[in-house]
Amino acid sequence: MDTKKGGEAVENNTEWKNKEMTDKTFKNYFFLITFGICLLVALLNIKYLVGYFGLFVNIITPVLIGLGIAFILNIPMSFIEMHFLGFMNRFKTKERRFKSKERRFKSKKNRDLNKGKRMISITLTFIFVIGILAGLITFVIPQVSESVDTLMVKLPGYVDSFNSLIDDILAFFNLPETLWSDITIEWDALMEQFGNLLLSSVPEIFNVTKNITVGFFNVIMGIVISIYLLADKENLLTLKDKLIYAYIRKDQADFIQDVSTTANQVFHGFIAGQITEAFILGTLCTVGLAILQIPYALLIGVLVGMTSVIPVFGAFLGAVPSAFILLVVNPLYCLIFVVYIITLQQVESNVIYPRVVGGSIGLSGLWVLVGMIIGGSLFGFLGIILGIPSFAVFYAVFRKITNERIEKMIIEQEEPA
């Protein structure tokens, strides 16, 4: 009798497991079919989806700009809080577990102190940024503008001197005199086509003006949003963690947290290091050219510094138009500048860049180029700048997963059968 009941129990248990497997299989197939149908509908209406996505991006553009501004300003704000306002932590009171009323009073006092500290740091950060912009507008931009005006006034004389030099070179090497004339004719034709292109683009001026106005409004709104984000940073991060762990499985939530921590460290290190490195390179370029008595040193230094924000090739991108300007002014100046910028680029690559940017990227030269190419192909100029840290995050996460899998395989192989 007991044997019969035991057999019936085993049979019922087997039927229950088979039913559970059947339900699970049905759910998996149902999910795959539903996903396939949704994917097919999305592909058939991809044009409308792209339009709706573009509309959605336009709507949240101020929020995205605010996130970007807050992310960048968080670097100097954290530095100010840690190194300049750290003394305010001495005024915090220790919270004890007993005497609930006293504990609530002390907690409120500490929260008010943290809010005051945060508002002071935000104010000092914006004063610092506005001071830099004011310094550029007051000292650098007028001198650069003056250099550009001087260059435009003297450019015809420089061009005539350059043409005379070319004629002397052609005569020295017994080259046909018509060679430079043909090049000049082709150049004039190219300039004429360029002028016609500018005239044909006049109707686009209205659209450009409208885009500038909308962009200015988005930037202002982004600055306001960034202030709120910086002021309430800890609460927003806590809310993010709660949402992740509330709706995502714990192991997946841990993985997301690990990736976000890695991304934050890489992007912070990369952005702060890249801006610092561009400032150092532009300053060294300006000072060096001034010492060498090369004309338009400040104009060239600003151009090289601005383009140095682009990793690896940025300085060379700024050096090309600078060398062309000096070539027209005096070929000897151009030669001195080319030798100096190549030397400076070697110092930057081997000394400045490793120390300033350091290990925040953690990529070899090959993967840096891959990140730039992929980012630039997908998102243009912004992708060139942010493609490297994005690829660095992907590389770090993929390397960690691979190493963990290999370690797990080694442990399984070493375990006795």
Summary of the structure (lengths in Angstrom):
residues: 417
radius of gyration: 31.4
end to end distance: 40.1
largest distance: 119.9
contacts: 1088
relative contact order: 0.06
helix: 90%
strand: 0%
